[in-house]
Amino acid sequence: MVVTTDDELRAILGKETIAVVGCSSTPGKDAHEIPKYLQNQGYEVIPVNPNAEEVLGRPAHDSLSEVEEGIEIVDVFRPSGEVAGIVDEALARDDTPVIWLQLGIHDDEAVSRAEAAELRVVQDRCIKPEHRRLLASA
């Protein structure tokens, strides 16, 4: 289901383990600063970036399928054209209940497939301001 309410967002943000697909090792980029913010808020951030060895002090994985830890949220910082493959990888896992597509990232067909598999989907929202608005300010 596509998540639209603050209560649903709060429930998602209450999870602890976030795999960040496209997590950048370059300070200053949103794909680095937002996962860093999440890590500083106590989330376990699992970087997924085939072009990096390490991000935010953690080993970077080449793909979601290589992540051995359980994943509660897949946060996507990749172009919309890559969402379908990322959703396929998430669907192949048994432990990924939420797909979060950052601002400007859309793929309605992939979102429909995720919904059909009973995953919760947040589309075109940035996790950092949502966290600040719903949890950090509480």
C-alpha positions as protocol buffer text, in pm:
chain_id: "A"
residue {
  index: 1
  type: MET
  ca { x: 0 y: 0 z: 0 }
}
residue {
  index: 2
  type: VAL
  ca { x: 113 y: 353 z: -70 }
}
residue {
  index: 3
  type: VAL
  ca { x: 166 y: 529 z: 260 }
}
residue {
  index: 4
  type: THR
  ca { x: -12 y: 862 z: 287 }
}
residue {
  index: 5
  type: THR
  ca { x: -87 y: 933 z: 653 }
}
residue {
  index: 6
  type: ASP
  ca { x: 136 y: 1066 z: 930 }
}
residue {
  index: 7
  type: ASP
  ca { x: 44 y: 769 z: 1150 }
}
residue {
  index: 8
  type: GLU
  ca { x: 168 y: 528 z: 883 }
}
residue {
  index: 9
  type: LEU
  ca { x: 486 y: 731 z: 837 }
}
residue {
  index: 10
  type: ARG
  ca { x: 549 y: 733 z: 1214 }
}
residue {
  index: 11
  type: ALA
  ca { x: 512 y: 355 z: 1222 }
}
residue {
  index: 12
  type: ILE
  ca { x: 763 y: 318 z: 940 }
}
residue {
  index: 13
  type: LEU
  ca { x: 1007 y: 561 z: 1099 }
}
residue {
  index: 14
  type: GLY
  ca { x: 984 y: 353 z: 1417 }
}
residue {
  index: 15
  type: LYS
  ca { x: 1175 y: 75 z: 1241 }
}
residue {
  index: 16
  type: GLU
  ca { x: 1549 y: 45 z: 1300 }
}
residue {
  index: 17
  type: THR
  ca { x: 1729 y: -101 z: 998 }
}
residue {
  index: 18
  type: ILE
  ca { x: 1750 y: 90 z: 670 }
}
residue {
  index: 19
  type: ALA
  ca { x: 1931 y: -28 z: 359 }
}
residue {
  index: 20
  type: VAL
  ca { x: 2018 y: 283 z: 157 }
}
residue {
  index: 21
  type: VAL
  ca { x: 2048 y: 199 z: -212 }
}
residue {
  index: 22
  type: GLY
  ca { x: 2273 y: 457 z: -372 }
}
residue {
  index: 23
  type: CYS
  ca { x: 2427 y: 563 z: -42 }
}
residue {
  index: 24
  type: SER
  ca { x: 2711 y: 797 z: -137 }
}
residue {
  index: 25
  type: SER
  ca { x: 3057 y: 820 z: 11 }
}
residue {
  index: 26
  type: THR
  ca { x: 3076 y: 1187 z: -97 }
}
residue {
  index: 27
  type: PRO
  ca { x: 3011 y: 1432 z: 187 }
}
residue {
  index: 28
  type: GLY
  ca { x: 2771 y: 1707 z: 88 }
}
residue {
  index: 29
  type: LYS
  ca { x: 2559 y: 1491 z: -141 }
}
residue {
  index: 30
  type: ASP
  ca { x: 2205 y: 1419 z: -20 }
}
residue {
  index: 31
  type: ALA
  ca { x: 2271 y: 1047 z: -63 }
}
residue {
  index: 32
  type: HIS
  ca { x: 2547 y: 1083 z: 199 }
}
residue {
  index: 33
  type: GLU
  ca { x: 2410 y: 1348 z: 434 }
}
residue {
  index: 34
  type: ILE
  ca { x: 2062 y: 1198 z: 477 }
}
residue {
  index: 35
  type: PRO
  ca { x: 2189 y: 847 z: 565 }
}
residue {
  index: 36
  type: LYS
  ca { x: 2442 y: 1013 z: 798 }
}
residue {
  index: 37
  type: TYR
  ca { x: 2155 y: 1200 z: 967 }
}
residue {
  index: 38
  type: LEU
  ca { x: 1963 y: 872 z: 1002 }
}
residue {
  index: 39
  type: GLN
  ca { x: 2269 y: 700 z: 1149 }
}
residue {
  index: 40
  type: ASN
  ca { x: 2308 y: 986 z: 1398 }
}
residue {
  index: 41
  type: GLN
  ca { x: 1943 y: 939 z: 1497 }
}
residue {
  index: 42
  type: GLY
  ca { x: 2017 y: 579 z: 1596 }
}
residue {
  index: 43
  type: TYR
  ca { x: 1915 y: 391 z: 1282 }
}
residue {
  index: 44
  type: GLU
  ca { x: 2127 y: 105 z: 1156 }
}
residue {
  index: 45
  type: VAL
  ca { x: 2216 y: 225 z: 806 }
}
residue {
  index: 46
  type: ILE
  ca { x: 2330 y: -41 z: 560 }
}
residue {
  index: 47
  type: PRO
  ca { x: 2496 y: 122 z: 257 }
}
residue {
  index: 48
  type: VAL
  ca { x: 2431 y: -29 z: -85 }
}
residue {
  index: 49
  type: ASN
  ca { x: 2674 y: 111 z: -342 }
}
residue {
  index: 50
  type: PRO
  ca { x: 2872 y: -110 z: -583 }
}
residue {
  index: 51
  type: ASN
  ca { x: 3125 y: 171 z: -636 }
}
residue {
  index: 52
  type: ALA
  ca { x: 3231 y: 208 z: -273 }
}
residue {
  index: 53
  type: GLU
  ca { x: 3412 y: -18 z: -29 }
}
residue {
  index: 54
  type: GLU
  ca { x: 3283 y: 164 z: 278 }
}
residue {
  index: 55
  type: VAL
  ca { x: 3030 y: 438 z: 352 }
}
residue {
  index: 56
  type: LEU
  ca { x: 2965 y: 598 z: 691 }
}
residue {
  index: 57
  type: GLY
  ca { x: 3207 y: 360 z: 858 }
}
residue {
  index: 58
  type: ARG
  ca { x: 3025 y: 50 z: 732 }
}
residue {
  index: 59
  type: PRO
  ca { x: 3108 y: -189 z: 450 }
}
residue {
  index: 60
  type: ALA
  ca { x: 2913 y: -106 z: 136 }
}
residue {
  index: 61
  type: HIS
  ca { x: 2723 y: -385 z: -39 }
}
residue {
  index: 62
  type: ASP
  ca { x: 2702 y: -419 z: -416 }
}
residue {
  index: 63
  type: SER
  ca { x: 2328 y: -494 z: -411 }
}
residue {
  index: 64
  type: LEU
  ca { x: 2036 y: -566 z: -179 }
}
residue {
  index: 65
  type: SER
  ca { x: 2076 y: -936 z: -247 }
}
residue {
  index: 66
  type: GLU
  ca { x: 2424 y: -925 z: -88 }
}
residue {
  index: 67
  type: VAL
  ca { x: 2296 y: -778 z: 240 }
}
residue {
  index: 68
  type: GLU
  ca { x: 2290 y: -1053 z: 502 }
}
residue {
  index: 69
  type: GLU
  ca { x: 2127 y: -847 z: 778 }
}
residue {
  index: 70
  type: GLY
  ca { x: 1752 y: -811 z: 800 }
}
residue {
  index: 71
  type: ILE
  ca { x: 1617 y: -500 z: 628 }
}
residue {
  index: 72
  type: GLU
  ca { x: 1311 y: -310 z: 748 }
}
residue {
  index: 73
  type: ILE
  ca { x: 1323 y: -18 z: 503 }
}
residue {
  index: 74
  type: VAL
  ca { x: 1483 y: 11 z: 161 }
}
residue {
  index: 75
  type: ASP
  ca { x: 1556 y: 381 z: 107 }
}
residue {
  index: 76
  type: VAL
  ca { x: 1623 y: 452 z: -262 }
}
residue {
  index: 77
  type: PHE
  ca { x: 1860 y: 726 z: -383 }
}
residue {
  index: 78
  type: ARG
  ca { x: 1881 y: 606 z: -743 }
}
residue {
  index: 79
  type: PRO
  ca { x: 1718 y: 735 z: -1064 }
}
residue {
  index: 80
  type: SER
  ca { x: 1358 y: 640 z: -1133 }
}
residue {
  index: 81
  type: GLY
  ca { x: 1470 y: 412 z: -1417 }
}
residue {
  index: 82
  type: GLU
  ca { x: 1646 y: 186 z: -1164 }
}
residue {
  index: 83
  type: VAL
  ca { x: 1352 y: 149 z: -925 }
}
residue {
  index: 84
  type: ALA
  ca { x: 1204 y: -159 z: -1098 }
}
residue {
  index: 85
  type: GLY
  ca { x: 1523 y: -361 z: -1045 }
}
residue {
  index: 86
  type: ILE
  ca { x: 1555 y: -244 z: -684 }
}
residue {
  index: 87
  type: VAL
  ca { x: 1194 y: -343 z: -616 }
}
residue {
  index: 88
  type: ASP
  ca { x: 1263 y: -684 z: -774 }
}
residue {
  index: 89
  type: GLU
  ca { x: 1557 y: -733 z: -538 }
}
residue {
  index: 90
  type: ALA
  ca { x: 1346 y: -626 z: -239 }
}
residue {
  index: 91
  type: LEU
  ca { x: 1067 y: -864 z: -341 }
}
residue {
  index: 92
  type: ALA
  ca { x: 1317 y: -1150 z: -360 }
}
residue {
  index: 93
  type: ARG
  ca { x: 1388 y: -1099 z: 11 }
}
residue {
  index: 94
  type: ASP
  ca { x: 1150 y: -1207 z: 288 }
}
residue {
  index: 95
  type: ASP
  ca { x: 1239 y: -923 z: 522 }
}
residue {
  index: 96
  type: THR
  ca { x: 1168 y: -597 z: 341 }
}
residue {
  index: 97
  type: PRO
  ca { x: 828 y: -454 z: 435 }
}
residue {
  index: 98
  type: VAL
  ca { x: 890 y: -94 z: 319 }
}
residue {
  index: 99
  type: ILE
  ca { x: 1024 y: 72 z: 4 }
}
residue {
  index: 100
  type: TRP
  ca { x: 1096 y: 444 z: 44 }
}
residue {
  index: 101
  type: LEU
  ca { x: 1156 y: 640 z: -278 }
}
residue {
  index: 102
  type: GLN
  ca { x: 1324 y: 974 z: -214 }
}
residue {
  index: 103
  type: LEU
  ca { x: 1206 y: 1307 z: -357 }
}
residue {
  index: 104
  type: GLY
  ca { x: 1177 y: 1308 z: -734 }
}
residue {
  index: 105
  type: ILE
  ca { x: 1191 y: 929 z: -765 }
}
residue {
  index: 106
  type: HIS
  ca { x: 885 y: 765 z: -925 }
}
residue {
  index: 107
  type: ASP
  ca { x: 797 y: 432 z: -1085 }
}
residue {
  index: 108
  type: ASP
  ca { x: 425 y: 365 z: -1067 }
}
residue {
  index: 109
  type: GLU
  ca { x: 453 y: 18 z: -1224 }
}
residue {
  index: 110
  type: ALA
  ca { x: 720 y: -94 z: -976 }
}
residue {
  index: 111
  type: VAL
  ca { x: 520 y: 59 z: -691 }
}
residue {
  index: 112
  type: SER
  ca { x: 213 y: -138 z: -804 }
}
residue {
  index: 113
  type: ARG
  ca { x: 416 y: -461 z: -798 }
}
residue {
  index: 114
  type: ALA
  ca { x: 544 y: -382 z: -450 }
}
residue {
  index: 115
  type: GLU
  ca { x: 190 y: -308 z: -331 }
}
residue {
  index: 116
  type: ALA
  ca { x: 62 y: -633 z: -484 }
}
residue {
  index: 117
  type: ALA
  ca { x: 324 y: -812 z: -273 }
}
residue {
  index: 118
  type: GLU
  ca { x: 191 y: -626 z: 34 }
}
residue {
  index: 119
  type: LEU
  ca { x: 492 y: -401 z: 79 }
}
residue {
  index: 120
  type: ARG
  ca { x: 433 y: -51 z: 207 }
}
residue {
  index: 121
  type: VAL
  ca { x: 562 y: 220 z: -25 }
}
residue {
  index: 122
  type: VAL
  ca { x: 653 y: 582 z: 34 }
}
residue {
  index: 123
  type: GLN
  ca { x: 707 y: 766 z: -294 }
}
residue {
  index: 124
  type: ASP
  ca { x: 851 y: 1109 z: -368 }
}
residue {
  index: 125
  type: ARG
  ca { x: 924 y: 1205 z: -5 }
}
residue {
  index: 126
  type: CYS
  ca { x: 1250 y: 1269 z: 172 }
}
residue {
  index: 127
  type: ILE
  ca { x: 1294 y: 1060 z: 485 }
}
residue {
  index: 128
  type: LYS
  ca { x: 1496 y: 1326 z: 673 }
}
residue {
  index: 129
  type: PRO
  ca { x: 1236 y: 1604 z: 688 }
}
residue {
  index: 130
  type: GLU
  ca { x: 964 y: 1347 z: 753 }
}
residue {
  index: 131
  type: HIS
  ca { x: 1167 y: 1216 z: 1048 }
}
residue {
  index: 132
  type: ARG
  ca { x: 1228 y: 1567 z: 1178 }
}
residue {
  index: 133
  type: ARG
  ca { x: 863 y: 1663 z: 1139 }
}
residue {
  index: 134
  type: LEU
  ca { x: 713 y: 1349 z: 1292 }
}
residue {
  index: 135
  type: LEU
  ca { x: 966 y: 1219 z: 1546 }
}
residue {
  index: 136
  type: ALA
  ca { x: 1253 y: 1455 z: 1617 }
}
residue {
  index: 137
  type: SER
  ca { x: 1020 y: 1742 z: 1701 }
}
residue {
  index: 138
  type: ALA
  ca { x: 797 y: 1527 z: 1924 }
}
